[in-house]
Amino acid sequence: QVQLVESGGGLVQPGGSLRLSCAASGSIFSINAMGWYRQAPGQQRELVAVTISGGSTNYADSVKGRFTISNDNAKNTVYLQMNSLKPEDTAVYSCYADVRGWHAPRRDYWGQGTQVTVSS
């Protein structure tokens, strides 16, 4: 089975920065995409950023110009650099990966989530 392990969440002041990381491990044949979702209290989960095999990236309009997604394919790891953080960025951030496993069909896997709190 595939496991995603996230790190880097925490408490930061408005205008500050955080860097999230997510490492995928397990019986992985290929990864089509890795990215980040977030869910704030009382809100629906939304896509924050995704990187897709072939090199394309997509961002939510609310984070464009502030967040940057990157990946290290050799380590099956994706990063989210978050700058100029705002209180409205406060949410649980969850990593996901679109994975094709050895002798297993393609499917999405999810990390446990990491809390990001932006507050004075």
TIKOL-112734 format. One record per residue (C-alpha): residue number from 1; residue in one letter; x, z, y. Coordinates in steps of 0.2 Angstrom, whole numbers, plus 2048, in hexadecimal, padded with zeros to 3 digits. Each point is the difference from the previous one (the first is absolute). Layout:
BEGIN
<nr: NUM, rest: a, px: X, pz: Z, py: Y>;
...
//
This chain:
BEGIN
<nr: 1, rest: q, px: 800, pz: 800, py: 800>;
<nr: 2, rest: v, px: 805, pz: 7FE, py: 812>;
<nr: 3, rest: q, px: 803, pz: 80E, py: 80C>;
<nr: 4, rest: l, px: 801, pz: 800, py: 813>;
<nr: 5, rest: v, px: 808, pz: 80E, py: 809>;
<nr: 6, rest: e, px: 7FF, pz: 802, py: 813>;
<nr: 7, rest: s, px: 80A, pz: 80A, py: 80C>;
<nr: 8, rest: g, px: 803, pz: 802, py: 812>;
<nr: 9, rest: g, px: 7EF, pz: 807, py: 807>;
<nr: 10, rest: g, px: 7FF, pz: 80F, py: 80B>;
<nr: 11, rest: l, px: 7FC, pz: 806, py: 812>;
<nr: 12, rest: v, px: 806, pz: 7F7, py: 80F>;
<nr: 13, rest: q, px: 7FD, pz: 800, py: 812>;
<nr: 14, rest: p, px: 7F7, pz: 7F2, py: 809>;
<nr: 15, rest: g, px: 80D, pz: 7F2, py: 804>;
<nr: 16, rest: g, px: 80B, pz: 806, py: 7F1>;
<nr: 17, rest: s, px: 805, pz: 7F6, py: 7F1>;
<nr: 18, rest: l, px: 7FF, pz: 802, py: 7ED>;
<nr: 19, rest: r, px: 806, pz: 7F6, py: 7F2>;
<nr: 20, rest: l, px: 7F6, pz: 7FF, py: 7F0>;
<nr: 21, rest: s, px: 807, pz: 7FA, py: 7EF>;
<nr: 22, rest: c, px: 7F8, pz: 7FC, py: 7F0>;
<nr: 23, rest: a, px: 809, pz: 7FC, py: 7F0>;
<nr: 24, rest: a, px: 7F8, pz: 7F8, py: 7F1>;
<nr: 25, rest: s, px: 806, pz: 804, py: 7EE>;
<nr: 26, rest: g, px: 7FB, pz: 7FD, py: 7EE>;
<nr: 27, rest: s, px: 7FD, pz: 7F0, py: 7F6>;
<nr: 28, rest: i, px: 800, pz: 7F3, py: 80E>;
<nr: 29, rest: f, px: 801, pz: 7EE, py: 7FC>;
<nr: 30, rest: s, px: 7FD, pz: 7FA, py: 812>;
<nr: 31, rest: i, px: 7F9, pz: 807, py: 810>;
<nr: 32, rest: n, px: 7F5, pz: 7F4, py: 80A>;
<nr: 33, rest: a, px: 7FD, pz: 80B, py: 80F>;
<nr: 34, rest: m, px: 804, pz: 812, py: 807>;
<nr: 35, rest: g, px: 7F8, pz: 808, py: 80F>;
<nr: 36, rest: w, px: 7F8, pz: 80F, py: 808>;
<nr: 37, rest: y, px: 7EE, pz: 805, py: 803>;
<nr: 38, rest: r, px: 7FA, pz: 80F, py: 80A>;
<nr: 39, rest: q, px: 7F1, pz: 80B, py: 801>;
<nr: 40, rest: a, px: 7FC, pz: 80C, py: 80E>;
<nr: 41, rest: p, px: 7F3, pz: 80E, py: 7FE>;
<nr: 42, rest: g, px: 7EE, pz: 7F9, py: 800>;
<nr: 43, rest: q, px: 807, pz: 7EE, py: 801>;
<nr: 44, rest: q, px: 801, pz: 7F2, py: 7F3>;
<nr: 45, rest: r, px: 811, pz: 7FB, py: 7F8>;
<nr: 46, rest: e, px: 808, pz: 7F2, py: 80A>;
<nr: 47, rest: l, px: 80E, pz: 7F5, py: 7FC>;
<nr: 48, rest: v, px: 80F, pz: 804, py: 80B>;
<nr: 49, rest: a, px: 80E, pz: 7F3, py: 7FB>;
<nr: 50, rest: v, px: 804, pz: 7F6, py: 7F1>;
<nr: 51, rest: t, px: 80F, pz: 7F6, py: 7FA>;
<nr: 52, rest: i, px: 7FD, pz: 7F2, py: 7F4>;
<nr: 53, rest: s, px: 80C, pz: 7F7, py: 7F4>;
<nr: 54, rest: g, px: 806, pz: 7F1, py: 809>;
<nr: 55, rest: g, px: 804, pz: 80A, py: 810>;
<nr: 56, rest: s, px: 7F0, pz: 801, py: 80A>;
<nr: 57, rest: t, px: 7FA, pz: 80F, py: 808>;
<nr: 58, rest: n, px: 7EF, pz: 806, py: 807>;
<nr: 59, rest: y, px: 7FC, pz: 80E, py: 80C>;
<nr: 60, rest: a, px: 7F0, pz: 808, py: 806>;
<nr: 61, rest: d, px: 7FD, pz: 7FC, py: 813>;
<nr: 62, rest: s, px: 801, pz: 812, py: 804>;
<nr: 63, rest: v, px: 812, pz: 802, py: 7FA>;
<nr: 64, rest: k, px: 808, pz: 7EF, py: 805>;
<nr: 65, rest: g, px: 80F, pz: 802, py: 80B>;
<nr: 66, rest: r, px: 802, pz: 812, py: 7FB>;
<nr: 67, rest: f, px: 801, pz: 800, py: 7ED>;
<nr: 68, rest: t, px: 80C, pz: 7F6, py: 7F5>;
<nr: 69, rest: i, px: 7FF, pz: 7FD, py: 7ED>;
<nr: 70, rest: s, px: 80F, pz: 7FC, py: 7F6>;
<nr: 71, rest: n, px: 805, pz: 800, py: 7EE>;
<nr: 72, rest: d, px: 80F, pz: 801, py: 7F4>;
<nr: 73, rest: n, px: 7FC, pz: 7F5, py: 7F2>;
<nr: 74, rest: a, px: 80F, pz: 806, py: 7F5>;
<nr: 75, rest: k, px: 7F9, pz: 812, py: 801>;
<nr: 76, rest: n, px: 7ED, pz: 7FB, py: 800>;
<nr: 77, rest: t, px: 7FE, pz: 80A, py: 810>;
<nr: 78, rest: v, px: 7F6, pz: 7FD, py: 80F>;
<nr: 79, rest: y, px: 803, pz: 809, py: 811>;
<nr: 80, rest: l, px: 7F5, pz: 802, py: 80F>;
<nr: 81, rest: q, px: 809, pz: 804, py: 811>;
<nr: 82, rest: m, px: 7F3, pz: 807, py: 80C>;
<nr: 83, rest: n, px: 805, pz: 801, py: 812>;
<nr: 84, rest: s, px: 7F6, pz: 805, py: 810>;
<nr: 85, rest: l, px: 7F4, pz: 80B, py: 7F5>;
<nr: 86, rest: k, px: 7EF, pz: 804, py: 807>;
<nr: 87, rest: p, px: 7F4, pz: 80E, py: 7FB>;
<nr: 88, rest: e, px: 7F5, pz: 7F3, py: 7F9>;
<nr: 89, rest: d, px: 80D, pz: 7FB, py: 7F3>;
<nr: 90, rest: t, px: 7FD, pz: 811, py: 7F8>;
<nr: 91, rest: a, px: 7FA, pz: 7FD, py: 7EE>;
<nr: 92, rest: v, px: 805, pz: 800, py: 7EE>;
<nr: 93, rest: y, px: 80B, pz: 7F1, py: 7FD>;
<nr: 94, rest: s, px: 800, pz: 7F9, py: 7EE>;
<nr: 95, rest: c, px: 80C, pz: 7F4, py: 7F9>;
<nr: 96, rest: y, px: 7F9, pz: 7F2, py: 7F5>;
<nr: 97, rest: a, px: 808, pz: 7F3, py: 7F5>;
<nr: 98, rest: d, px: 7F9, pz: 7F0, py: 7F8>;
<nr: 99, rest: v, px: 809, pz: 801, py: 7EF>;
<nr: 100, rest: r, px: 802, pz: 7F5, py: 7F1>;
<nr: 101, rest: g, px: 806, pz: 80B, py: 7F2>;
<nr: 102, rest: w, px: 809, pz: 7FB, py: 7F0>;
<nr: 103, rest: h, px: 7F2, pz: 7FB, py: 7F4>;
<nr: 104, rest: a, px: 7F3, pz: 806, py: 80D>;
<nr: 105, rest: p, px: 7F5, pz: 7F7, py: 80C>;
<nr: 106, rest: r, px: 802, pz: 800, py: 812>;
<nr: 107, rest: r, px: 7F8, pz: 80F, py: 809>;
<nr: 108, rest: d, px: 802, pz: 80B, py: 80F>;
<nr: 109, rest: y, px: 809, pz: 811, py: 7FF>;
<nr: 110, rest: w, px: 7FE, pz: 80E, py: 80D>;
<nr: 111, rest: g, px: 80B, pz: 80E, py: 805>;
<nr: 112, rest: q, px: 7FA, pz: 812, py: 803>;
<nr: 113, rest: g, px: 800, pz: 7FE, py: 813>;
<nr: 114, rest: t, px: 80A, pz: 809, py: 80D>;
<nr: 115, rest: q, px: 7F9, pz: 808, py: 810>;
<nr: 116, rest: v, px: 805, pz: 7FA, py: 811>;
<nr: 117, rest: t, px: 7FB, pz: 80B, py: 80E>;
<nr: 118, rest: v, px: 803, pz: 7FB, py: 812>;
<nr: 119, rest: s, px: 7FD, pz: 80F, py: 80C>;
<nr: 120, rest: s, px: 807, pz: 80A, py: 80E>;
//
